[in-house]
Amino acid sequence: LYMVDYQFANLNSVMYNIPELYEIDSFIDENRLVSAVNAVIDNHPALSTQFEMGKDGVVIQRYKPEQIEKVSIRTVSGNNLQSILNGLVRPFKIFNAPLFRAELFRFGDKKYLFMDMHHAISDGESMDILFSDIYSAYHGNPLNQDNYYSFILNESRMSETDAFREAREHFRSILGDTEWCCIPMPDHESWETEPAEEIIMTGLTTDNIKSAEARLGVSGNVMCITASILALTQYCDNSDIYVNWLYNNRSDARYQNTVGKLFKILPVAVHTGEYAKLSELLAEVNRQVSEGIANSICNYAELTEATLKDALEINYLFSFNDTLSQETTGFSKSEFDFEYN
C-alpha cells in the first residue's frame, strides 16, 4: 500500500521500477525465445495483475491477462544503444493499468530482452524466477505452478487466526523499551556526502561461505546480519543494536515458483555487550532469525512503520549457485544506467 500511495502521488517516478536487461547470444532461436517469454508471462498471474480502487477506498488486485501485450521481437534503429536504453524505463500507471512490461528487440547485430515490473507486484527474487522459467520454457520443459493469488488469500485468512495474534505479540516484544541504535550516526562535521547504497566486493568465494557455515553452524544470512550488527556496534559506539533483514518468504513449497511481492521485513535486536564470544552472538542472531521466520505470518513492517523508516535494512546478496550462467543459457545480464527520480 505504501508503494501504491507513493506511485499515485509521484506519477512520473520510476523509484519502484525493477528493470533488467539481458543481451542474447546469436545461437538463441528467436521464435522459441518469443514463445518461451509469452508462456512465462501467462504462467505468472502477478504479471497480469492491476490495482483498482474498490468500495470505501480499499485497494484491490484484479487479474487481467487480456491487457498484457504479447511479446514479439522488433528491430530498433538509432545512433547508439544508450539512447534506446534511456527510453526503456518508464513510470507505471499504478491504477487500472499493467504493472509489467517486456520487450525483445534487435539493435544492429545484437538482440536484447528487457523486463520491467513495479515493486508493488514483485520482489527481487521474482526476476530470478522469471529468468529460470524462461530458460525452462525455451527448452520445452513444463513450468511449475504459480500460486500468487492463493498466497494473497492465505495471508488474508491468517490475519484472523490465533497464530497471527501470537506472532503479532512476539514482534511487539522484540524492541521493548530499549532505545536502540539502528542506523549509523550521521556525519555533521563534514560536507562530504557518500552514496546511500554501496556494493562491497569482499573477495569471498562460495567455498569460503560454505566452509564458514559448516564451522559455525549458521547460515550465510545469519553471518551477514551479525557482521552488520558488529559494524554498527563499533561505528556508533553503542551495544544496543537493532536491524531489519529481508526474508524472501518462499520456504513454503507452494510459493517457491511464485512471482510477486512476497518478502517480509523481520527484526533482529541484540545487546551485544551481553555476549563475550562471537559464537554466542551468532547463536542469538540465529535464534531471532528462526523465530522471526516462524512468526512471519504477521507483517512486522505494518506494526512498526515509524521505526522502519529509520532502521538499517540488510540485503544479503551473496549468490550461492550460478547454474544458469551465460554459457548455459545464452543470456548475459547487461548493466544500464537510468535516473531514479
Secondary structure, DSSP 8 states (H G I E B T S, - for coil): -HHHHHHHH-TT--TTEEEEEEEE-TTS-HHHHHHHHHHHHHH-GGGGEEEEE-GGG-EEEEE-GGGS----EEE---S-HHHHHTTT-----SBSS-SEEEEEEEETTEEEEEEEEEGGG--HHHHHHHHHHHHHHHTT-------HHHHHHHHHHHTTSHHHHHHHHHHHHHHTT---B-S-----S------SS--------HHHHHHHHHHHTS-HHHHHHHHHHHHHHHHHT-SEEEEEEEE----SGGGTT--SS--EEEEEEEEGGG-SSHHHHHHHHHHHHHHHHHTTTS-HHHH-HHHHTTS-EE---------S-HHHHSEEEE-------
